Amino acid sequence: MSNFTTNVYLGALSLLSSAAFAHEGHDHNHWSSDALHILFYGSLVTLLAVVSFLGIKQLRKKESSKSEEL
């Protein structure tokens, strides 16, 4: 088995352990909770937008280089 596969299995097993789920959570009634949730979900949306943009840019670059070869 390759080193990469071993690392993937170990990572998956560590996420399934009971210690990974052992925290009590966070307080949704705290005054900063709304702002922190907006920042967190905003960062996820931004990350998704950047990855999508770069993926589309890469695909268009491949398509244009393929059409120039013909």
Secondary structure per residue as TSV (DSSP state, phi and psi in degrees):
chain	resnum	aa	ss	phi	psi
A	1	M	-	360.0	138.2
A	2	S	-	-75.3	163.0
A	3	N	H	-63.4	-38.7
A	4	F	H	-62.6	-46.3
A	5	T	H	-62.3	-41.2
A	6	T	H	-61.4	-42.9
A	7	N	H	-64.9	-37.9
A	8	V	H	-64.3	-44.6
A	9	Y	H	-63.4	-43.0
A	10	L	H	-65.1	-39.2
A	11	G	H	-63.6	-42.7
A	12	A	H	-64.6	-41.6
A	13	L	H	-65.8	-35.8
A	14	S	H	-69.5	-30.0
A	15	L	H	-74.4	-24.3
A	16	L	T	-89.0	-4.0
A	17	S	S	-72.3	156.0
A	18	S	G	-68.4	-25.1
A	19	A	G	-66.4	-27.8
A	20	A	G	-69.1	-24.5
A	21	F	G	-106.8	18.3
A	22	A	-	-88.2	-5.8
A	23	H	S	-81.9	159.0
A	24	E	-	-86.9	-2.1
A	25	G	-	98.0	-157.1
A	26	H	-	-139.9	163.2
A	27	D	-	-87.9	116.0
A	28	H	T	-80.4	-6.6
A	29	N	T	-95.0	-3.0
A	30	H	S	-68.7	150.4
A	31	W	T	-64.3	-26.2
A	32	S	T	-95.3	0.9
A	33	S	H	-60.6	-45.3
A	34	D	H	-61.9	-45.4
A	35	A	H	-64.2	-40.9
A	36	L	H	-67.2	-37.1
A	37	H	H	-67.4	-40.6
A	38	I	H	-63.2	-43.2
A	39	L	H	-63.8	-42.8
A	40	F	H	-64.0	-52.2
A	41	Y	H	-70.5	-30.9
A	42	G	H	-64.4	-38.8
A	43	S	H	-67.3	-35.9
A	44	L	H	-65.2	-42.4
A	45	V	H	-64.7	-41.1
A	46	T	H	-63.4	-43.1
A	47	L	H	-61.8	-44.0
A	48	L	H	-62.2	-41.1
A	49	A	H	-65.3	-42.7
A	50	V	H	-66.0	-44.3
A	51	V	H	-64.1	-41.0
A	52	S	H	-63.6	-45.1
A	53	F	H	-60.2	-46.8
A	54	L	H	-67.5	-35.8
A	55	G	H	-65.5	-44.6
A	56	I	H	-64.6	-41.4
A	57	K	H	-60.6	-42.4
A	58	Q	H	-66.0	-42.0
A	59	L	H	-63.3	-42.9
A	60	R	H	-65.0	-35.7
A	61	K	H	-65.7	-42.0
A	62	K	H	-64.3	-43.7
A	63	E	H	-63.9	-40.1
A	64	S	H	-70.9	-34.4
A	65	S	H	-72.2	-30.9
A	66	K	H	-69.2	-40.4
A	67	S	H	-71.9	-27.7
A	68	E	H	-72.7	-27.9
A	69	E	H	-69.2	-31.3
A	70	L	-	-75.2	360.0
